[in-house]
Amino acid sequence: MQKINKNVVLALLSLTSLVFLLFQLYYYRFYLSQKNGAVFSKVRGSQSGQDSTRWHVVRKFLGLISSHNIPVYLVDPLILGLVDKDIEQIRSSPDGPSPECKYFCAPRDFTTFALLDKTWKHEVGLFRTAEKMGFQWLKIINKDPRLDGMDDLSGIEIPLHYIFKLASHAIHLVVFYERSGNYLWHGPLRLKQHTDRKFVPFRKLHFGRYPGAYEKPELLHVSIDDLKVQIPKNPSSFLEEMSHSRFLECRYKEARAFFQLYPDDSSLDAVEFRKKAKSLLHLAALTLNNLGVKFWLSSGTCLGWYRQCNVIPHSKDVDLGVFIRDYKADIIPAFQKAGLPLKHKFGKVDDSLELSFQGEDDVKLDIFFFYEEDDHMWNGGTQAKSGKKFKYLFPKFTLCWTEFVELKVHVPCETLQYVEANYGPDWKVPVKTWDWKSSPSNVQYNGVWPVDEWDDVIQIY
């Protein structure tokens, strides 16, 4: 009798445990899953609950921003890379390329979207709705660099990044701002001291390691994994742009300190030269960009940007650098068509090429072509009357974007090393008397052009 009672008790306990377990599963599936996004109904073609979670978090986020009429577009490099492989099929099929959850179910901790700042202003309402939907959110702010040149406004902070987290997946929303150079800019992701570093894997986020600059994208409405989204019309071009998007801000604080030591030249001649130099730089940028030739601020123009955030008024020219690998024979006729006649052409494509174009009045445009060696780069110089050759050595550098005289333009990322190579450790001190053959710290004598080549390598107009 005692044995039977034990079996009955064990059976009752087992049944009770089973009923409780089923209740927990039911409660978790139909209450907690809807509140926290932990488990979701089956997505077509998904392989696991985690895959399903990613898709549903993105779907809920798109529903959130749609309810507030906020236009966002997909900039996630992982998903865009997958989309780019099927872009023609995606464009031609309103319902997407396949019944599988192929893109938004891809393994990752977050999905990245972009937002244009001027397209919305009511973030408080968005946060309230997000919380009701089960999202946790984080807002990252910092100083507005567009106002850094104005002492009285430089402390204003703007939102740079938003992160919405649901269950185990996060949405990284990058805020893009329009800058005066007619391009889009996003800021770095710098966490405040009180921020929870474990909220998301911040180091993995693709946007925010440094500021970035982009052209305004043309967007395409598509359906991906049954979700209606906007993407850059040409994903591969956007991904290429992203890989070279790093942006350097002008050093306004250092520029102000410079002008305290060396008051700015505000004479009529200086004002007129800066106006002409700005116009010439804009025309040169338009011409080279139309040709697809990458260039950067070099020599005195680069020094002016780095040291004082402006054109040096006594420099009397605009200096640009171009890698010789990017040289095109169309450069000279393109500048002539733009109204800039060739002033001189020194060197040749495989050695010390240098072009100079005549701008308005006595302002000229000098384009120096750079050659890459194993451990350094260099550009050449030629003395017309003697045929002597000179070489200017630079440590290897990469290119970043900046804004200069209301223009999005490249500068060497390693600007300090670049400037020091050319102007030495005293580059902060203005020098009005400059001999291009002896003053630069990095100049070397490089032989003499053979007399029988002078007609080709020394051309003056």
Secondary structure, 3 states (H helix, E strand, C coil): CHHHHHHHHHHHHHHHHHHHHHHHHHHHHHHHHHHHCCCCCCCCCCCCHHHHHHHHHHHHHHHHHHHCCCCEEECCHHHHHHHHHCHHHHHHCCCCCCCCCCCCCCCCCEEEEEEEHHHCCCHHHHHHHHHHCCCEEEEEEEECHHHCCCCCCCCCEEEEEEEEEECCEEEEEEEEEEECCCEEEECCCCCCCCCCCCCCCHHHCCCCCCCEEECCCCEEEEEECCEEEEEECCHHHHHHHHHCCEECCCCHHHHHHHHHHCCCCCCHHHHHHHHHHHHHHHHHHHHHHHHCCCCEECHHHHHHHHHHCCCCCCCCEEEEEEEHHHCCCCHHHHHHHCCCCEEEEEEECCEEEEEEEECCCCCEEEEEEEEECCCCEEEEEECCCCCEEEEEEECCCCEEEEECCCCEEEEECCHHHHHHHHHCCCCCCCCCCCCCCCCCCCEEEEEECCHHHHHHHEEEC
